[in-house]
Amino acid sequence: MRWTLKPRPEAIKVKSLQEELQIDTITATLLIQRGIETYEDAKTFFRPSLNDLHDPFLMEDMDKAVVRIETAFLQNENILVYGDYDVDGTTSVALVSSYLKTRQDNVATYIPDRYDEGYGISYKGIDFANDNDFTLIIVLDCGIKAIEKVAYAKDKGIDFIICDHHIPGIKIPNAAAILDPKREDCNYPYNELCGCGVGFKLVQALALKENKTTEDLVEYLDLVATAIGADIVPITGENRTLAYFGMQVINENPRMGFKAIIQKIKKEKLSITDVVFIIAPRINAAGRMKHGNHAVTLLTETDYNLAIQYAIDIEEFNTDRREADRRITQEALQQIEEQKEQERFTTVVYDETWHKGVIGIVASRLIETYYRPTLVFTKSGNMLAASARSVKGFDVYNALEACSEHIEQFGGHKYAAGLTLAEENFEAFKQNFEDVVSSTINKQLLTPEITVDTEINLNNITPKFYRILKQLSPFGPRNMTPVFMTENLKDTGYGKCVGEEDKHLRVTLTQNNSDKIVGIGFGLGNKLQTISNKKPFKAVYSIDENHWNGRTSLQLKLRDIKQ
């Protein structure tokens, strides 16, 4: 792994903030790296307020969206709330439909079938709306490029309100309203909202028209926080405020669906990382293995006993997903080993039997072993479908665009994309993709990078320091968990490999006779020799708590170690 130490902030800025906030140099450094340079910045960061949220009517077309929905209420129109099948989409649908149902009953939900209809607005969904007399569709987390489909719906007398957060094309659909902070003509002050975040702004605007306040909408923020974590959007600005209060709801008064999922977790307080790795995969599993409707049903249920039953069903989908993921990953790794190709800059694997719902997860798993741009293909009807994942710093979307002559269709962004192509084009595409990547990628990017915030000593790690670190949360893009580097470490002689097949490393560390602290390195079992016989070494790590037998202690979560 490459260790990249972030540049040190200007000493004068560090000293100024340190004195203004009465904090230590390390904390001041961490804050300045996150763009917090004044007392006011720090106050907003450490003490988020619902008053920090922007006026929803600053978003282009928000007034049109509210007028169209109020008209639907007055005329007793049937409203269909439509969303993508992933976490962001299903939480969005749960949020908006739940709120609308507090205003009128004739509101229904629709999630497209991942395999039958695919991503985004579908003709089948529009036909469903038409057959069932829906005259307004509110679409969430997709739709910004659905020009033909919105026109098709308009011909049938159906209006669309689009709530999206993806980058629009040159033209946008002819909808009743389009809420997307990434629209070029939208001057909304924050453009990093997820789909559920845009849905919340719509609900906020509707509530304001009823003379309600944002405080009246806090119960919906558990959904928004989950979507923010799962969709990997920056946890800055408005997202940080929404996530902060959403995590409070999850920990203090979660909706019945979340309560049913987390009731077996023996943890006092969930972090947004727990939400990403515990709640989100289960919600996603519904759309991957069965149907996204199951997730919406769970997230909108108000009866705890029913929610428990729905959670059991979703747990089964997640178990199936994990089993498919494990099996396909093993088969893909075997396929790569059998190819034994020299100096490849890409990983491209294919099996017609692989489950389409997990190939994106498998692509991410393969990158953990072979760190290079990766495509996992399977059969989808009479075509091949693939999920693409990239390494940090390389734009896989651009690489696919350079191979577009072989591709039927593709979409996505810098680090994740999807595509389909005809089977007869597979080999030509595979070679073209390899040629494009090998000729454009900086070879350094094929080695994983750990970004280190700052260097510290073990004696800097105190309960007080950790309490301040925790206040930097919720963590996520642009506000990642702080990573530190420490040199001249020694194991006290108790270092050993632990876990299945001795994959992990457990050490008890000291530095220049400092107090001892335990470090656990997941996947670092092969580094035992580096720390044996009390040889000095250096490590990069984050700090967390270990709870054992009723006792809590600080420990290092080792990311990598070197001599």
C-alpha positions, 0 to 999 in steps of 0.5 A: 500500500501507498501511504500518502500524508496530507499536507500540513496546514499553515502553522499560523492557521493551526495556532489561531484555531487552537487558541480560539477553540482552546484545543490541541494542535492535532485536533486543530489540524484535523479541523482545518483539513476539513475546511473548519478555520474559524470559531463560527465554522466549528460551531456549525460543525460540532453543533448542527442545527435544523436551522442550518437547513436551506429554504427548499424553495431555493431549489429550481422548480420547487414552487411548481412541484408544490403547486402541482401536488397541492392541485392533486390534493384539491382534485383528489387525483391518484398519486404514484410515488416511484423510485429506484430499487436501491437504498436511496430509491426505496428510502425516498419512496418510503419518505415521500409516500409516508408524508403524502399519506398524512394528507390524503389516502389515494397515494401508492408506491411503485418500485421497478423490477430490477430484472424485468424493467431495469434502472429508472423510469420504465414504460411498464411503470407508466402503463401501470399508472395509466391502467390504474388512473394515476395522473401524477407520478413523483419519481425519486432518485432517477428520471433526469434523463428519461426524456422519451418516457416522460413524453410517453406519459404526457401523451397519456395525461400523466404528469411527472415531478422528478426528484433526482440528484444525478447530472442532467444531460444536455436536455431535460424531460418536459415534466411538471417540475424537475428538482435536481440541485445539479441542474445548471440553472439551479442556484440551490446552495448545496448540490451534494444531496442524495435522492432521499435528500431531494425527496426530503426537501420536497416534503419540507416545502409541502410542510412549510405551506402547511405552516409546519416547521422542520422540527415536525419532520424529524421522524423522517430523518432516519431514512435520509441518514440511511440513504446518505450513508449508503449512497456515499455522498459527501457528509458535509454541509446540509448532508452533515446536518441531515445525517446528524439528526437522522442518526439521533432518530435511529438511536433514540426513536427509529421507525418500526422497520429499522427497529426490527432490523437492529433489535438483535444488534447488541450495541449501545449506539449505532454509528453511520458506519453501522447503518452502512454495513448493517441496515443498508445491505438488508434494504438493498438485498430486497431489490437484488434478490427479490423485489424492492417493494419488500424494502418499502413495505418494511420501511413504511410499516407502523406495526412492530409485529408485522415489521418483525415478520417483514424483517425476517423475510429481508434477512433471508434475502440478505442471507441469499445475497451473501451466499451468492456473493461468496460463491460467485467471488470464489468462482471469479477468483478461480477464473482469474487464476486460470487465465494466468495472464501477464501484466493485465491492467484490468480484470474482466470475468464472465459467467452466464449463470452468475446472479445479476443482483450481486455482480457489483458487489463481486466486482468490489470484492475482486478489487480487494484482491486484484487492485485494478479496474474491474468488470463482472459480466453475466447473461441478461436475456439475450445480452451480456450485462456487467457491473464496473468498479474502479480504483481510486483516481481512475475514471472507469466511465470515461474508459467505457466511453472510449469502448462505446463502439462495442457497447449497447448501452452504459451509464454510471459515474467515475468509480461505478458503472453498468453496461450491456453488450451483445455476446459476440462483442465480448472478446473485442470489448474485453481487449479494447477495455484493456488497451484503453486502461493500460494506455491511460492509467497512471501505474501508481494507481494500481497500488492501493493508497491510504491517506493519512491525516497526520502523524501522532505519538501513542501518548497523544491517544487519551480518552479525552482526545477520543471523545473529541474525535467522536464529535467529528462524526458522522464520518463519510466522504470529505469527512472520513474517519481520521487516519494517523501514522506512528513510527518506532512502534514495538510489539510487547511480545504478545503479537499473534494471528487470529481469526479464520485461517489466521487472517488477522493480526492482534498486537499489543503496542508501545512506543518509547516505553509509553502505555500499552495499547492493543491494535487489531489489523483485519487482513494483516495476518501476513504481517506477523513477521514484520512485528515479531521479535520486538522489531521496530515498525510503523503503522497507519490506523484509526482509533476506536473502542473495544467493548469486552466483558463490560469494559471499554478500552481504546484500541488501534484499528490497524490499516497497514504496517511497515518496517 
